[in-house]
Amino acid sequence: MSAITTPPASSVNIVEQAERAVARIGAARADVARVIFGQEAVVDRALVTILAGGHGLLVGVPGLAKTKLVETLGTVLGLNARRIQFTPDLMPSDILGAEVMEQAADGTRGFRFIPGPVFAQLLMADEINRASPRTQSALLQAMQEYHVTVAGQPHDLPRPFHVLATQNPLEQEGTYPLPEAQLDRFLMQIDVHYPTLEAERRILLETTGSAEAKPTAVLNGEELIALQALVRQMPVGESVVDAILKLVRSARPAEQGEGDELSRLIAWGPGPRASQALMLTVRARALIEGRLAPSIDDVLALAEPVLQHRMALTFAARADGHTVREVISRLKTRIG
């Protein structure tokens, strides 16, 4: 089976780097697990998102430790983390920063830029859909271009830079749904579900006592950047590339009478950015699990979080009771 590789590192160096990386990532996962219980899949997907160099959208009802997860990841990964509570009255300057007039000792006056909370390595955008579209668009530029523009002057954001946003799927009154353009900027939508009985029992016993586990720094920003570069150098087999292309292209609506019954349920589907997202995330997932190359199983495992926020069904399909997750599940059977 042929493979696609990214030079310049040799395959031997990639193997050596990957083996060291697996140990470091394993230590980080273990430290997160001391604090976050019963959300192993969510933790792994959040780590995949960050290792792949992207942003994540955490969707779940209140009380499922979404905020705690982001705080813990910031500590364990050694990143400068900040949190913004999004509200309807939040302004772009509350996120980006603003210029203020200052007077020097000699009486001269000038403007000085005061950076906003977006100037962090890990930004938590809590309940992002509660902010106005104007404020959401201000964050959009930062997520896509890694710099912000204030008073016509660009200001670079620190690297690495990642946004983990949260959204409540139940309470939609007084919210501004994220536009498709901004949803597409999120590498993955990570659904946070209720914990299992045993996980919730452990939560009760370990978080209501006098002592509570605290995370420690395992990595730092420079190490994380090196891991992200390694992810892009990992080889990807042609069968995996073909599976990604087949899955993404089949998730698009039928055109000009072509396509099957399943594609006719889709109103709009994912673009090439979804294929790019899968190429990066399957590599990161393989590395997290201690493998040196991704497999088709990785594509199947990440199909839903990568595609579900990048497609929508027709009105007729929704009226008949179809859901995006169901359609993705049926599409997966074609490559599984």
Salt bridges, closest charged atoms under 4 A:
ASP31 OD1 - ARG34 NH2 3.20
ASP44 OD2 - ARG29 NH2 2.95
GLU102 OE2 - ARG112 NE 2.67
ASP126 OD2 - ARG83 NH2 2.53
GLU127 OE2 - ARG130 NE 3.04
GLU145 OE1 - HIS147 NE2 3.37
ASP184 OD2 - ARG273 NH1 2.48
ASP184 OD1 - ARG310 NE 2.60
ASP191 OD2 - ARG325 NH2 2.76
GLU198 OE2 - ARG201 NE 3.88
GLU206 OE2 - ARG202 NE 2.90
GLU212 OE2 - LYS68 NZ 3.81
GLU223 OE2 - ARG24 NH2 2.99
ASP260 OD2 - ARG334 NH2 2.65
GLU289 OE2 - ARG285 NH2 3.37
GLU289 OE1 - ARG291 NH2 2.88
ASP298 OD1 - ARG285 NH1 2.57
ASP298 OD1 - ARG291 NH2 2.74
GLU304 OE2 - ARG325 NE 3.47
GLU326 OE2 - HIS322 ND1 3.12
GLU326 OE2 - ARG330 NH1 3.22
